[in-house]
Amino acid sequence: MRWRKRLKKYNEGDEKKLQADIEREGGLEKGDMTAMIIAALKTLVPVCLLVLVGLSLIVMLIFRAF
């Protein structure tokens, strides 16, 4: 339960302050959302593929499919 001490309490004011800071800096530019989605996919898809390949290899070894 030690990790619970590291989490910050949710504060609605922090969210509004962050949103105000983004808007003050000019907001999101055109293509920012697309770039964030592509970056997330480039991060998650290879990891998911590795997990699937690993699990399939384990299943193949268990059932002696090699």
PQR file of N, CA, C, O and H, with PARSE charges and radii, in Angstrom:
ATOM      1  N   MET A   1       0.810  -1.202   0.000 -0.4000 1.5000
ATOM      2  CA  MET A   1       0.000   0.000   0.000 -0.0000 2.0000
ATOM      3  C   MET A   1       0.851   1.262   0.000  0.5500 1.7000
ATOM      4  O   MET A   1       0.342   2.371   0.162 -0.5500 1.4000
ATOM      5  N   ARG A   2       2.127   1.079  -0.180 -0.4000 1.5000
ATOM      6  CA  ARG A   2       3.025   2.224  -0.147 -0.0000 2.0000
ATOM      7  C   ARG A   2       2.808   3.163  -1.338  0.5500 1.7000
ATOM      8  O   ARG A   2       3.008   4.372  -1.221 -0.5500 1.4000
ATOM      9  H   ARG A   2       2.541   0.178  -0.312  0.4000 1.0000
ATOM     10  N   TRP A   3       2.398   2.604  -2.482 -0.4000 1.5000
ATOM     11  CA  TRP A   3       2.237   3.414  -3.683 -0.0000 2.0000
ATOM     12  C   TRP A   3       1.093   4.406  -3.565  0.5500 1.7000
ATOM     13  O   TRP A   3       1.070   5.403  -4.286 -0.5500 1.4000
ATOM     14  H   TRP A   3       2.236   1.622  -2.576  0.4000 1.0000
ATOM     15  N   ARG A   4       0.150   4.155  -2.678 -0.4000 1.5000
ATOM     16  CA  ARG A   4      -0.983   5.070  -2.531 -0.0000 2.0000
ATOM     17  C   ARG A   4      -0.542   6.438  -2.012  0.5500 1.7000
ATOM     18  O   ARG A   4      -1.193   7.445  -2.291 -0.5500 1.4000
ATOM     19  H   ARG A   4       0.169   3.345  -2.093  0.4000 1.0000
ATOM     20  N   LYS A   5       0.533   6.480  -1.277 -0.4000 1.5000
ATOM     21  CA  LYS A   5       1.004   7.743  -0.733 -0.0000 2.0000
ATOM     22  C   LYS A   5       1.557   8.652  -1.826  0.5500 1.7000
ATOM     23  O   LYS A   5       1.589   9.872  -1.662 -0.5500 1.4000
ATOM     24  H   LYS A   5       1.062   5.662  -1.050  0.4000 1.0000
ATOM     25  N   ARG A   6       1.991   8.064  -2.939 -0.4000 1.5000
ATOM     26  CA  ARG A   6       2.584   8.860  -4.015 -0.0000 2.0000
ATOM     27  C   ARG A   6       1.537   9.517  -4.903  0.5500 1.7000
ATOM     28  O   ARG A   6       1.837  10.496  -5.586 -0.5500 1.4000
ATOM     29  H   ARG A   6       1.965   7.074  -3.072  0.4000 1.0000
ATOM     30  N   LEU A   7       0.325   9.000  -4.907 -0.4000 1.5000
ATOM     31  CA  LEU A   7      -0.716   9.546  -5.759 -0.0000 2.0000
ATOM     32  C   LEU A   7      -1.209  10.879  -5.211  0.5500 1.7000
ATOM     33  O   LEU A   7      -1.377  11.052  -4.004 -0.5500 1.4000
ATOM     34  H   LEU A   7       0.081   8.204  -4.353  0.4000 1.0000
ATOM     35  N   LYS A   8      -1.435  11.801  -6.114 -0.4000 1.5000
ATOM     36  CA  LYS A   8      -1.970  13.091  -5.707 -0.0000 2.0000
ATOM     37  C   LYS A   8      -3.487  13.026  -5.664  0.5500 1.7000
ATOM     38  O   LYS A   8      -4.111  12.298  -6.436 -0.5500 1.4000
ATOM     39  H   LYS A   8      -1.299  11.661  -7.095  0.4000 1.0000
ATOM     40  N   LYS A   9      -4.055  13.770  -4.780 -0.4000 1.5000
ATOM     41  CA  LYS A   9      -5.502  13.864  -4.700 -0.0000 2.0000
ATOM     42  C   LYS A   9      -6.016  14.642  -5.901  0.5500 1.7000
ATOM     43  O   LYS A   9      -5.378  15.595  -6.348 -0.5500 1.4000
ATOM     44  H   LYS A   9      -3.548  14.362  -4.153  0.4000 1.0000
ATOM     45  N   TYR A  10      -7.165  14.237  -6.420 -0.4000 1.5000
ATOM     46  CA  TYR A  10      -7.772  14.939  -7.550 -0.0000 2.0000
ATOM     47  C   TYR A  10      -8.283  16.290  -7.086  0.5500 1.7000
ATOM     48  O   TYR A  10      -8.983  16.402  -6.079 -0.5500 1.4000
ATOM     49  H   TYR A  10      -7.683  13.463  -6.057  0.4000 1.0000
ATOM     50  N   ASN A  11      -7.918  17.308  -7.840 -0.4000 1.5000
ATOM     51  CA  ASN A  11      -8.354  18.650  -7.522 -0.0000 2.0000
ATOM     52  C   ASN A  11      -8.894  19.271  -8.801  0.5500 1.7000
ATOM     53  O   ASN A  11      -8.161  19.413  -9.780 -0.5500 1.4000
ATOM     54  H   ASN A  11      -7.349  17.218  -8.658  0.4000 1.0000
ATOM     55  N   GLU A  12     -10.152  19.638  -8.801 -0.4000 1.5000
ATOM     56  CA  GLU A  12     -10.779  20.182  -9.995 -0.0000 2.0000
ATOM     57  C   GLU A  12     -10.110  21.491 -10.428  0.5500 1.7000
ATOM     58  O   GLU A  12     -10.085  21.811 -11.617 -0.5500 1.4000
ATOM     59  H   GLU A  12     -10.748  19.523  -8.006  0.4000 1.0000
ATOM     60  N   GLY A  13      -9.585  22.226  -9.494 -0.4000 1.5000
ATOM     61  CA  GLY A  13      -8.909  23.481  -9.812 -0.0000 2.0000
ATOM     62  C   GLY A  13      -7.656  23.262 -10.642  0.5500 1.7000
ATOM     63  O   GLY A  13      -7.328  24.084 -11.497 -0.5500 1.4000
ATOM     64  H   GLY A  13      -9.605  21.967  -8.528  0.4000 1.0000
ATOM     65  N   ASP A  14      -6.945  22.147 -10.397 -0.4000 1.5000
ATOM     66  CA  ASP A  14      -5.742  21.839 -11.176 -0.0000 2.0000
ATOM     67  C   ASP A  14      -6.084  21.598 -12.629  0.5500 1.7000
ATOM     68  O   ASP A  14      -5.362  22.042 -13.522 -0.5500 1.4000
ATOM     69  H   ASP A  14      -7.212  21.479  -9.702  0.4000 1.0000
ATOM     70  N   GLU A  15      -7.180  20.898 -12.874 -0.4000 1.5000
ATOM     71  CA  GLU A  15      -7.603  20.626 -14.246 -0.0000 2.0000
ATOM     72  C   GLU A  15      -7.948  21.925 -14.971  0.5500 1.7000
ATOM     73  O   GLU A  15      -7.560  22.121 -16.123 -0.5500 1.4000
ATOM     74  H   GLU A  15      -7.766  20.537 -12.149  0.4000 1.0000
ATOM     75  N   LYS A  16      -8.664  22.790 -14.308 -0.4000 1.5000
ATOM     76  CA  LYS A  16      -9.040  24.069 -14.917 -0.0000 2.0000
ATOM     77  C   LYS A  16      -7.810  24.944 -15.157  0.5500 1.7000
ATOM     78  O   LYS A  16      -7.736  25.651 -16.163 -0.5500 1.4000
ATOM     79  H   LYS A  16      -8.980  22.631 -13.373  0.4000 1.0000
ATOM     80  N   LYS A  17      -6.850  24.899 -14.241 -0.4000 1.5000
ATOM     81  CA  LYS A  17      -5.625  25.689 -14.395 -0.0000 2.0000
ATOM     82  C   LYS A  17      -4.821  25.184 -15.591  0.5500 1.7000
ATOM     83  O   LYS A  17      -4.306  25.985 -16.372 -0.5500 1.4000
ATOM     84  H   LYS A  17      -6.910  24.325 -13.424  0.4000 1.0000
ATOM     85  N   LEU A  18      -4.710  23.873 -15.739 -0.4000 1.5000
ATOM     86  CA  LEU A  18      -3.991  23.310 -16.870 -0.0000 2.0000
ATOM     87  C   LEU A  18      -4.670  23.666 -18.184  0.5500 1.7000
ATOM     88  O   LEU A  18      -4.003  24.024 -19.155 -0.5500 1.4000
ATOM     89  H   LEU A  18      -5.129  23.223 -15.105  0.4000 1.0000
ATOM     90  N   GLN A  19      -5.987  23.569 -18.218 -0.4000 1.5000
ATOM     91  CA  GLN A  19      -6.726  23.921 -19.435 -0.0000 2.0000
ATOM     92  C   GLN A  19      -6.557  25.401 -19.761  0.5500 1.7000
ATOM     93  O   GLN A  19      -6.433  25.769 -20.929 -0.5500 1.4000
ATOM     94  H   GLN A  19      -6.529  23.279 -17.430  0.4000 1.0000
ATOM     95  N   ALA A  20      -6.551  26.241 -18.746 -0.4000 1.5000
ATOM     96  CA  ALA A  20      -6.360  27.672 -18.969 -0.0000 2.0000
ATOM     97  C   ALA A  20      -4.947  27.950 -19.483  0.5500 1.7000
ATOM     98  O   ALA A  20      -4.764  28.815 -20.339 -0.5500 1.4000
ATOM     99  H   ALA A  20      -6.651  25.942 -17.797  0.4000 1.0000
ATOM    100  N   ASP A  21      -3.951  27.232 -18.975 -0.4000 1.5000
ATOM    101  CA  ASP A  21      -2.577  27.400 -19.447 -0.0000 2.0000
ATOM    102  C   ASP A  21      -2.448  27.005 -20.919  0.5500 1.7000
ATOM    103  O   ASP A  21      -1.776  27.689 -21.691 -0.5500 1.4000
ATOM    104  H   ASP A  21      -4.100  26.529 -18.279  0.4000 1.0000
ATOM    105  N   ILE A  22      -3.088  25.910 -21.302 -0.4000 1.5000
ATOM    106  CA  ILE A  22      -3.046  25.482 -22.710 -0.0000 2.0000
ATOM    107  C   ILE A  22      -3.699  26.520 -23.603  0.5500 1.7000
ATOM    108  O   ILE A  22      -3.174  26.842 -24.668 -0.5500 1.4000
ATOM    109  H   ILE A  22      -3.634  25.355 -20.674  0.4000 1.0000
ATOM    110  N   GLU A  23      -4.833  27.042 -23.181 -0.4000 1.5000
ATOM    111  CA  GLU A  23      -5.533  28.056 -23.981 -0.0000 2.0000
ATOM    112  C   GLU A  23      -4.726  29.348 -24.049  0.5500 1.7000
ATOM    113  O   GLU A  23      -4.716  30.022 -25.079 -0.5500 1.4000
ATOM    114  H   GLU A  23      -5.260  26.780 -22.315  0.4000 1.0000
ATOM    115  N   ARG A  24      -4.057  29.692 -22.966 -0.4000 1.5000
ATOM    116  CA  ARG A  24      -3.257  30.923 -22.950 -0.0000 2.0000
ATOM    117  C   ARG A  24      -2.074  30.812 -23.921  0.5500 1.7000
ATOM    118  O   ARG A  24      -1.680  31.797 -24.547 -0.5500 1.4000
ATOM    119  H   ARG A  24      -4.065  29.145 -22.130  0.4000 1.0000
ATOM    120  N   GLU A  25      -1.517  29.610 -24.037 -0.4000 1.5000
ATOM    121  CA  GLU A  25      -0.378  29.401 -24.935 -0.0000 2.0000
ATOM    122  C   GLU A  25      -0.801  29.294 -26.396  0.5500 1.7000
ATOM    123  O   GLU A  25       0.054  29.199 -27.277 -0.5500 1.4000
ATOM    124  H   GLU A  25      -1.837  28.810 -23.528  0.4000 1.0000
ATOM    125  N   GLY A  26      -2.082  29.308 -26.663 -0.4000 1.5000
ATOM    126  CA  GLY A  26      -2.553  29.246 -28.037 -0.0000 2.0000
ATOM    127  C   GLY A  26      -3.371  28.009 -28.341  0.5500 1.7000
ATOM    128  O   GLY A  26      -3.815  27.824 -29.474 -0.5500 1.4000
ATOM    129  H   GLY A  26      -2.776  29.386 -25.947  0.4000 1.0000
ATOM    130  N   GLY A  27      -3.576  27.173 -27.365 -0.4000 1.5000
ATOM    131  CA  GLY A  27      -4.387  25.978 -27.551 -0.0000 2.0000
ATOM    132  C   GLY A  27      -3.665  24.930 -28.377  0.5500 1.7000
ATOM    133  O   GLY A  27      -2.478  25.058 -28.677 -0.5500 1.4000
ATOM    134  H   GLY A  27      -3.216  27.323 -26.444  0.4000 1.0000
ATOM    135  N   LEU A  28      -4.393  23.907 -28.731 -0.4000 1.5000
ATOM    136  CA  LEU A  28      -3.827  22.860 -29.564 -0.0000 2.0000
ATOM    137  C   LEU A  28      -3.762  23.332 -31.008  0.5500 1.7000
ATOM    138  O   LEU A  28      -4.691  23.966 -31.510 -0.5500 1.4000
ATOM    139  H   LEU A  28      -5.357  23.803 -28.487  0.4000 1.0000
ATOM    140  N   GLU A  29      -2.670  23.020 -31.660 -0.4000 1.5000
ATOM    141  CA  GLU A  29      -2.531  23.395 -33.059 -0.0000 2.0000
ATOM    142  C   GLU A  29      -3.164  22.343 -33.945  0.5500 1.7000
ATOM    143  O   GLU A  29      -3.496  21.245 -33.498 -0.5500 1.4000
ATOM    144  H   GLU A  29      -1.916  22.505 -31.253  0.4000 1.0000
ATOM    145  N   LYS A  30      -3.326  22.697 -35.208 -0.4000 1.5000
ATOM    146  CA  LYS A  30      -3.900  21.768 -36.170 -0.0000 2.0000
ATOM    147  C   LYS A  30      -2.969  20.560 -36.299  0.5500 1.7000
ATOM    148  O   LYS A  30      -1.770  20.710 -36.534 -0.5500 1.4000
ATOM    149  H   LYS A  30      -3.057  23.589 -35.571  0.4000 1.0000
ATOM    150  N   GLY A  31      -3.530  19.374 -36.143 -0.4000 1.5000
ATOM    151  CA  GLY A  31      -2.752  18.160 -36.271 -0.0000 2.0000
ATOM    152  C   GLY A  31      -2.180  17.637 -34.966  0.5500 1.7000
ATOM    153  O   GLY A  31      -1.585  16.559 -34.949 -0.5500 1.4000
ATOM    154  H   GLY A  31      -4.504  19.252 -35.951  0.4000 1.0000
ATOM    155  N   ASP A  32      -2.341  18.369 -33.874 -0.4000 1.5000
ATOM    156  CA  ASP A  32      -1.812  17.910 -32.591 -0.0000 2.0000
ATOM    157  C   ASP A  32      -2.508  16.639 -32.117  0.5500 1.7000
ATOM    158  O   ASP A  32      -1.858  15.724 -31.612 -0.5500 1.4000
ATOM    159  H   ASP A  32      -2.824  19.244 -33.888  0.4000 1.0000
ATOM    160  N   MET A  33      -3.827  16.581 -32.279 -0.4000 1.5000
ATOM    161  CA  MET A  33      -4.571  15.408 -31.826 -0.0000 2.0000
ATOM    162  C   MET A  33      -4.166  14.189 -32.654  0.5500 1.7000
ATOM    163  O   MET A  33      -3.998  13.098 -32.109 -0.5500 1.4000
ATOM    164  H   MET A  33      -4.355  17.324 -32.689  0.4000 1.0000
ATOM    165  N   THR A  34      -4.011  14.368 -33.956 -0.4000 1.5000
ATOM    166  CA  THR A  34      -3.581  13.271 -34.825 -0.0000 2.0000
ATOM    167  C   THR A  34      -2.191  12.787 -34.425  0.5500 1.7000
ATOM    168  O   THR A  34      -1.938  11.583 -34.393 -0.5500 1.4000
ATOM    169  H   THR A  34      -4.148  15.255 -34.398  0.4000 1.0000
ATOM    170  N   ALA A  35      -1.307  13.702 -34.126 -0.4000 1.5000
ATOM    171  CA  ALA A  35       0.051  13.339 -33.723 -0.0000 2.0000
ATOM    172  C   ALA A  35       0.036  12.573 -32.407  0.5500 1.7000
ATOM    173  O   ALA A  35       0.805  11.626 -32.240 -0.5500 1.4000
ATOM    174  H   ALA A  35      -1.512  14.680 -34.152  0.4000 1.0000
ATOM    175  N   MET A  36      -0.820  12.962 -31.475 -0.4000 1.5000
ATOM    176  CA  MET A  36      -0.904  12.257 -30.201 -0.0000 2.0000
ATOM    177  C   MET A  36      -1.448  10.844 -30.387  0.5500 1.7000
ATOM    178  O   MET A  36      -0.987   9.908 -29.734 -0.5500 1.4000
ATOM    179  H   MET A  36      -1.444  13.731 -31.611  0.4000 1.0000
ATOM    180  N   ILE A  37      -2.421  10.689 -31.271 -0.4000 1.5000
ATOM    181  CA  ILE A  37      -2.989   9.365 -31.523 -0.0000 2.0000
ATOM    182  C   ILE A  37      -1.959   8.463 -32.191  0.5500 1.7000
ATOM    183  O   ILE A  37      -1.826   7.297 -31.820 -0.5500 1.4000
ATOM    184  H   ILE A  37      -2.796  11.449 -31.802  0.4000 1.0000
ATOM    185  N   ILE A  38      -1.240   8.982 -33.160 -0.4000 1.5000
ATOM    186  CA  ILE A  38      -0.213   8.200 -33.846 -0.0000 2.0000
ATOM    187  C   ILE A  38       0.894   7.798 -32.864  0.5500 1.7000
ATOM    188  O   ILE A  38       1.371   6.664 -32.896 -0.5500 1.4000
ATOM    189  H   ILE A  38      -1.349   9.929 -33.462  0.4000 1.0000
ATOM    190  N   ALA A  39       1.293   8.712 -32.008 -0.4000 1.5000
ATOM    191  CA  ALA A  39       2.327   8.399 -31.014 -0.0000 2.0000
ATOM    192  C   ALA A  39       1.854   7.307 -30.048  0.5500 1.7000
ATOM    193  O   ALA A  39       2.629   6.426 -29.676 -0.5500 1.4000
ATOM    194  H   ALA A  39       0.906   9.634 -31.982  0.4000 1.0000
ATOM    195  N   ALA A  40       0.596   7.366 -29.651 -0.4000 1.5000
ATOM    196  CA  ALA A  40       0.058   6.342 -28.753 -0.0000 2.0000
ATOM    197  C   ALA A  40       0.024   4.989 -29.453  0.5500 1.7000
ATOM    198  O   ALA A  40       0.362   3.971 -28.850 -0.5500 1.4000
ATOM    199  H   ALA A  40      -0.034   8.082 -29.953  0.4000 1.0000
ATOM    200  N   LEU A  41      -0.379   4.970 -30.710 -0.4000 1.5000
ATOM    201  CA  LEU A  41      -0.421   3.712 -31.453 -0.0000 2.0000
ATOM    202  C   LEU A  41       0.972   3.137 -31.666  0.5500 1.7000
ATOM    203  O   LEU A  41       1.168   1.925 -31.578 -0.5500 1.4000
ATOM    204  H   LEU A  41      -0.654   5.798 -31.200  0.4000 1.0000
ATOM    205  N   LYS A  42       1.942   4.007 -31.948 -0.4000 1.5000
ATOM    206  CA  LYS A  42       3.319   3.539 -32.134 -0.0000 2.0000
ATOM    207  C   LYS A  42       3.883   2.967 -30.845  0.5500 1.7000
ATOM    208  O   LYS A  42       4.805   2.152 -30.878 -0.5500 1.4000
ATOM    209  H   LYS A  42       1.782   4.992 -32.021  0.4000 1.0000
ATOM    210  N   THR A  43       3.345   3.383 -29.722 -0.4000 1.5000
ATOM    211  CA  THR A  43       3.800   2.876 -28.436 -0.0000 2.0000
ATOM    212  C   THR A  43       3.095   1.578 -28.062  0.5500 1.7000
ATOM    213  O   THR A  43       3.736   0.639 -27.592 -0.5500 1.4000
ATOM    214  H   THR A  43       2.597   4.045 -29.695  0.4000 1.0000
ATOM    215  N   LEU A  44       1.795   1.519 -28.265 -0.4000 1.5000
ATOM    216  CA  LEU A  44       0.998   0.387 -27.781 -0.0000 2.0000
ATOM    217  C   LEU A  44       0.984  -0.815 -28.714  0.5500 1.7000
ATOM    218  O   LEU A  44       1.032  -1.953 -28.246 -0.5500 1.4000
ATOM    219  H   LEU A  44       1.274   2.282 -28.647  0.4000 1.0000
ATOM    220  N   VAL A  45       0.920  -0.591 -30.017 -0.4000 1.5000
ATOM    221  CA  VAL A  45       0.775  -1.701 -30.962 -0.0000 2.0000
ATOM    222  C   VAL A  45       1.955  -2.666 -30.910  0.5500 1.7000
ATOM    223  O   VAL A  45       1.719  -3.872 -30.840 -0.5500 1.4000
ATOM    224  H   VAL A  45       0.881   0.333 -30.397  0.4000 1.0000
ATOM    225  N   PRO A  46       3.208  -2.216 -30.939 -0.5600 1.5000
ATOM    226  CA  PRO A  46       4.306  -3.180 -30.864  0.2800 2.0000
ATOM    227  C   PRO A  46       4.312  -3.997 -29.565  0.5500 1.7000
ATOM    228  O   PRO A  46       4.626  -5.188 -29.580 -0.5500 1.4000
ATOM    229  N   VAL A  47       3.972  -3.373 -28.471 -0.4000 1.5000
ATOM    230  CA  VAL A  47       3.933  -4.089 -27.193 -0.0000 2.0000
ATOM    231  C   VAL A  47       2.846  -5.156 -27.230  0.5500 1.7000
ATOM    232  O   VAL A  47       3.074  -6.288 -26.802 -0.5500 1.4000
ATOM    233  H   VAL A  47       3.717  -2.406 -28.459  0.4000 1.0000
ATOM    234  N   CYS A  48       1.672  -4.809 -27.733 -0.4000 1.5000
ATOM    235  CA  CYS A  48       0.576  -5.780 -27.828 -0.0000 2.0000
ATOM    236  C   CYS A  48       0.948  -6.933 -28.753  0.5500 1.7000
ATOM    237  O   CYS A  48       0.634  -8.088 -28.467 -0.5500 1.4000
ATOM    238  H   CYS A  48       1.486  -3.890 -28.081  0.4000 1.0000
ATOM    239  N   LEU A  49       1.611  -6.623 -29.852 -0.4000 1.5000
ATOM    240  CA  LEU A  49       2.028  -7.676 -30.776 -0.0000 2.0000
ATOM    241  C   LEU A  49       3.036  -8.615 -30.121  0.5500 1.7000
ATOM    242  O   LEU A  49       2.954  -9.830 -30.296 -0.5500 1.4000
ATOM    243  H   LEU A  49       1.866  -5.685 -30.085  0.4000 1.0000
ATOM    244  N   LEU A  50       3.976  -8.069 -29.376 -0.4000 1.5000
ATOM    245  CA  LEU A  50       4.946  -8.912 -28.678 -0.0000 2.0000
ATOM    246  C   LEU A  50       4.273  -9.826 -27.658  0.5500 1.7000
ATOM    247  O   LEU A  50       4.641 -10.994 -27.528 -0.5500 1.4000
ATOM    248  H   LEU A  50       4.043  -7.082 -29.233  0.4000 1.0000
ATOM    249  N   VAL A  51       3.298  -9.302 -26.944 -0.4000 1.5000
ATOM    250  CA  VAL A  51       2.575 -10.119 -25.966 -0.0000 2.0000
ATOM    251  C   VAL A  51       1.818 -11.231 -26.674  0.5500 1.7000
ATOM    252  O   VAL A  51       1.838 -12.376 -26.222 -0.5500 1.4000
ATOM    253  H   VAL A  51       2.999  -8.354 -27.049  0.4000 1.0000
ATOM    254  N   LEU A  52       1.145 -10.911 -27.782 -0.4000 1.5000
ATOM    255  CA  LEU A  52       0.404 -11.936 -28.515 -0.0000 2.0000
ATOM    256  C   LEU A  52       1.325 -13.005 -29.080  0.5500 1.7000
ATOM    257  O   LEU A  52       1.004 -14.191 -29.019 -0.5500 1.4000
ATOM    258  H   LEU A  52       1.128  -9.981 -28.149  0.4000 1.0000
ATOM    259  N   VAL A  53       2.459 -12.604 -29.626 -0.4000 1.5000
ATOM    260  CA  VAL A  53       3.414 -13.572 -30.168 -0.0000 2.0000
ATOM    261  C   VAL A  53       3.952 -14.449 -29.045  0.5500 1.7000
ATOM    262  O   VAL A  53       4.073 -15.663 -29.210 -0.5500 1.4000
ATOM    263  H   VAL A  53       2.719 -11.640 -29.676  0.4000 1.0000
ATOM    264  N   GLY A  54       4.273 -13.849 -27.914 -0.4000 1.5000
ATOM    265  CA  GLY A  54       4.767 -14.618 -26.781 -0.0000 2.0000
ATOM    266  C   GLY A  54       3.754 -15.633 -26.281  0.5500 1.7000
ATOM    267  O   GLY A  54       4.099 -16.786 -26.023 -0.5500 1.4000
ATOM    268  H   GLY A  54       4.175 -12.863 -27.780  0.4000 1.0000
ATOM    269  N   LEU A  55       2.512 -15.209 -26.147 -0.4000 1.5000
ATOM    270  CA  LEU A  55       1.473 -16.126 -25.697 -0.0000 2.0000
ATOM    271  C   LEU A  55       1.237 -17.241 -26.702  0.5500 1.7000
ATOM    272  O   LEU A  55       1.033 -18.393 -26.317 -0.5500 1.4000
ATOM    273  H   LEU A  55       2.232 -14.273 -26.357  0.4000 1.0000
ATOM    274  N   SER A  56       1.262 -16.910 -27.976 -0.4000 1.5000
ATOM    275  CA  SER A  56       1.043 -17.946 -28.992 -0.0000 2.0000
ATOM    276  C   SER A  56       2.207 -18.944 -28.994  0.5500 1.7000
ATOM    277  O   SER A  56       1.982 -20.139 -29.186 -0.5500 1.4000
ATOM    278  H   SER A  56       1.428 -15.975 -28.289  0.4000 1.0000
ATOM    279  N   LEU A  57       3.430 -18.485 -28.789 -0.4000 1.5000
ATOM    280  CA  LEU A  57       4.564 -19.406 -28.711 -0.0000 2.0000
ATOM    281  C   LEU A  57       4.461 -20.329 -27.502  0.5500 1.7000
ATOM    282  O   LEU A  57       4.788 -21.513 -27.586 -0.5500 1.4000
ATOM    283  H   LEU A  57       3.612 -17.514 -28.633  0.4000 1.0000
ATOM    284  N   ILE A  58       4.009 -19.784 -26.385 -0.4000 1.5000
ATOM    285  CA  ILE A  58       3.830 -20.616 -25.197 -0.0000 2.0000
ATOM    286  C   ILE A  58       2.761 -21.675 -25.447  0.5500 1.7000
ATOM    287  O   ILE A  58       2.949 -22.833 -25.076 -0.5500 1.4000
ATOM    288  H   ILE A  58       3.744 -18.822 -26.317  0.4000 1.0000
ATOM    289  N   VAL A  59       1.665 -21.307 -26.056 -0.4000 1.5000
ATOM    290  CA  VAL A  59       0.596 -22.261 -26.362 -0.0000 2.0000
ATOM    291  C   VAL A  59       1.109 -23.313 -27.336  0.5500 1.7000
ATOM    292  O   VAL A  59       0.809 -24.498 -27.187 -0.5500 1.4000
ATOM    293  H   VAL A  59       1.513 -20.366 -26.358  0.4000 1.0000
ATOM    294  N   MET A  60       1.876 -22.889 -28.327 -0.4000 1.5000
ATOM    295  CA  MET A  60       2.432 -23.856 -29.294 -0.0000 2.0000
ATOM    296  C   MET A  60       3.378 -24.827 -28.602  0.5500 1.7000
ATOM    297  O   MET A  60       3.393 -26.011 -28.938 -0.5500 1.4000
ATOM    298  H   MET A  60       2.120 -21.927 -28.448  0.4000 1.0000
ATOM    299  N   LEU A  61       4.152 -24.359 -27.660 -0.4000 1.5000
ATOM    300  CA  LEU A  61       5.049 -25.246 -26.931 -0.0000 2.0000
ATOM    301  C   LEU A  61       4.279 -26.226 -26.057  0.5500 1.7000
ATOM    302  O   LEU A  61       4.651 -27.395 -25.949 -0.5500 1.4000
ATOM    303  H   LEU A  61       4.140 -23.397 -27.388  0.4000 1.0000
ATOM    304  N   ILE A  62       3.213 -25.753 -25.439 -0.4000 1.5000
ATOM    305  CA  ILE A  62       2.406 -26.616 -24.574 -0.0000 2.0000
ATOM    306  C   ILE A  62       1.777 -27.742 -25.389  0.5500 1.7000
ATOM    307  O   ILE A  62       1.781 -28.895 -24.957 -0.5500 1.4000
ATOM    308  H   ILE A  62       2.911 -24.804 -25.526  0.4000 1.0000
ATOM    309  N   PHE A  63       1.238 -27.419 -26.559 -0.4000 1.5000
ATOM    310  CA  PHE A  63       0.565 -28.419 -27.390 -0.0000 2.0000
ATOM    311  C   PHE A  63       1.491 -29.056 -28.420  0.5500 1.7000
ATOM    312  O   PHE A  63       1.034 -29.783 -29.303 -0.5500 1.4000
ATOM    313  H   PHE A  63       1.234 -26.482 -26.910  0.4000 1.0000
ATOM    314  N   ARG A  64       2.793 -28.785 -28.310 -0.4000 1.5000
ATOM    315  CA  ARG A  64       3.822 -29.361 -29.177 -0.0000 2.0000
ATOM    316  C   ARG A  64       3.479 -29.194 -30.662  0.5500 1.7000
ATOM    317  O   ARG A  64       3.485 -30.156 -31.429 -0.5500 1.4000
ATOM    318  H   ARG A  64       3.164 -28.195 -27.593  0.4000 1.0000
ATOM    319  N   ALA A  65       3.183 -27.961 -31.040 -0.4000 1.5000
ATOM    320  CA  ALA A  65       2.828 -27.678 -32.417 -0.0000 2.0000
ATOM    321  C   ALA A  65       4.064 -27.469 -33.275  0.5500 1.7000
ATOM    322  O   ALA A  65       3.943 -27.373 -34.496 -0.5500 1.4000
ATOM    323  H   ALA A  65       3.178 -27.179 -30.417  0.4000 1.0000
ATOM    324  N   PHE A  66       5.249 -27.394 -32.681 -0.4000 1.5000
ATOM    325  CA  PHE A  66       6.463 -27.210 -33.460 -0.0000 2.0000
ATOM    326  C   PHE A  66       6.897 -28.504 -34.076  0.5500 1.7000
ATOM    327  O   PHE A  66       7.910 -28.545 -34.774 -0.5500 1.4000
ATOM    328  H   PHE A  66       5.347 -27.471 -31.689  0.4000 1.0000
TER
END
